[in-house]
Amino acid sequence: MTLTRERLRTLNQIEHVEAVVPTFRLYGWAVFDRHAQAADMVSAKPDNASLRQRILAGRLFDTSERSAVVSEFLLYQLGVTDDAAINGVVDKKLRLEFRPSAMGPASACSS
């Protein structure tokens, strides 16, 4: 079943439903500097309080920005290996690549 705007409206009209917020999950590659790493990408609302509390550097963004929030572990996998360097990645370019795969990045990495 495809999630359409009409289905979202229908779900939102069900009694006791307070909000319908679709979440998107994509699998691909994050490329930073000269490093690439398989990564899961998940949508999040800019007002996500739980996510806001976990920010170590930078800030959450508004919906009009072409920005990403990345985990400390992903930064480590991309070669940012010390705490002092974390602040240095704010406002740097991160390329996200999406490649066809039925099962996500783990299947793309295995032989």
C-alpha positions, -999 to 999 in steps of 0.1 A, spaced: 0 0 0 13 34 -10 12 62 15 -4 91 -2 -16 126 10 -52 113 8 -43 83 31 -26 106 55 -57 128 57 -79 97 62 -57 84 90 -57 119 106 -95 119 107 -98 87 128 -112 94 162 -85 97 189 -57 103 164 -39 134 175 -14 137 146 -2 117 116 35 123 109 51 101 82 86 90 88 109 82 59 139 58 61 164 56 33 195 35 29 226 48 12 261 62 17 273 92 35 305 108 20 325 133 40 360 145 31 376 114 15 356 89 35 324 70 26 302 50 49 270 30 45 243 48 64 206 48 73 189 81 68 157 88 88 134 118 87 128 138 118 107 169 127 128 200 135 109 203 168 119 168 180 128 174 217 145 141 221 168 148 192 175 183 203 188 171 236 213 148 219 230 176 198 267 179 206 276 205 180 256 227 157 218 229 159 187 214 145 175 231 113 143 244 100 125 226 71 137 250 44 174 242 49 193 215 30 209 201 61 215 169 80 220 159 116 245 131 119 254 108 148 287 110 166 293 73 156 288 81 119 313 110 122 338 85 137 332 61 108 338 90 84 372 98 100 362 125 126 379 107 155 384 132 183 360 154 202 378 186 192 371 178 155 334 174 160 328 212 161 348 215 129 323 196 108 294 220 114 286 238 81 307 214 61 293 195 31 281 159 35 271 141 3 244 115 6 243 89 -21 214 65 -28 221 33 -47 195 7 -57 195 -21 -31 167 -43 -19 180 -47 17 198 -15 25 235 -7 30 244 -39 48 236 -59 18 256 -36 -4 287 -41 17 286 -78 20 301 -101 -7 
